[in-house]
């Protein structure tokens, strides 16, 4: 026995298919807006006015900066002229690249080789956003992709 497809069957299928598409789009849009870390600066025009001078001053420091994560140990390596240094860390945020939900503020201590802190990390993509002040007062700020070690 065959059943006849009526107009309301087609309409119901059409509404259900587009309902699923709209629901998925709304869910993804909600997640994108609510997990976005936010603005980097309050006013991009004002920040752009000193960008070149700030970048040149930061490059003149000659710092080689990298970060590693091994287990729960975060290490921030800042090297100048081949020697590890420990500038004043004004602000540091350790977290995922796409969400602020697991952001942490590491409490760094210098051990002669690197600035180290215990964090709640794990595998995956982690970033460290650092603001450090040199001895001459120059502000160094950078987003560092953390290398996760086994």
Long-range contacts (C-beta under 8 A, 24 or more apart in sequence): 35-98, 35-99, 35-100, 35-101, 37-95, 37-98, 37-99, 37-100, 38-100, 54-139, 57-138, 57-139, 58-138, 58-139, 58-140, 58-141, 58-142, 60-138, 61-134, 61-138, 61-140, 63-140, 65-130, 65-140, 65-142, 65-144, 66-144, 66-147, 67-128, 67-144, 67-145, 67-146, 67-147, 68-146, 68-147, 68-148, 68-149, 69-119, 69-121, 69-126, 69-146, 69-147, 69-148, 69-149, 70-148, 70-149, 70-150, 71-121, 72-118, 72-119, 72-120, 72-121, 73-116, 73-117, 73-118, 73-119, 74-106, 74-116, 74-117, 74-118, 74-119, 74-121, 74-128, 74-146, 75-114, 75-115, 75-116, 76-108, 76-114, 76-115, 76-116, 76-117, 76-128, 76-130, 76-144, 77-113, 77-114, 77-115, 78-114, 78-115, 78-132, 84-112, 84-113, 84-114, 86-110, 86-115, 87-132, 87-133, 87-134, 87-135, 87-140, 88-132, 88-133, 89-115, 89-130, 89-131, 89-132, 90-131, 90-132, 90-133, 90-139, 91-129, 91-130, 91-131, 92-128, 92-129, 92-130, 92-131, 93-128, 93-129, 94-119, 94-121, 94-126, 94-127, 94-128, 94-146, 95-126, 95-127, 95-129, 96-124, 96-125, 96-126, 96-127, 97-125, 97-126, 97-127, 97-145, 121-146, 121-148, 123-148, 124-148
